[in-house]
């Protein structure tokens, strides 16, 4: 399975950067190590290319992805655009929201019908367990969905 991992980076304050990178790394690690998912993580890709090349690269990766995991706790035009693109293509989406974020969750996210799950980033003893549970639940259901989708497509002329 292939995942596009959408997350904000540009509006993070310096003191928040380290913590959010820890969340991002943990989420990616759960997907790759626990479920053997190939994760495309735009913030870990080559950044010394033009904005147009980044746009094309990222949309290409979104097209190839089986699903999207989006960390939606920080305001981001890029994450919003990636989510709209994924919704229009029918990609299953897991949106993760940190309830300790200083940003209010956008109604465009909460009202979009995404699989939205919350975690408490303010409680270090809890957030890893919560994220692990949310990812496990989503991936289990996703595997069933993709299996049924393949079977239905195989039956079609």
Buried (B, 14 or more C-beta within 10 A) or exposed (E): BEBBBBBBBEEBEEEBEEBBBBBBEBBBEBBBEEBEBEBBBBEEEEEEEEEEEBEEBBBEBBEEBBBBBBBBBBBBEBBBBBBEBBBEEEBBBBBBBBBBBEBEBBEEBBEBEBBBBBBBBEEEEEBBEBBBEBBEEBBEEBEEEBEEEEEEEEEEE
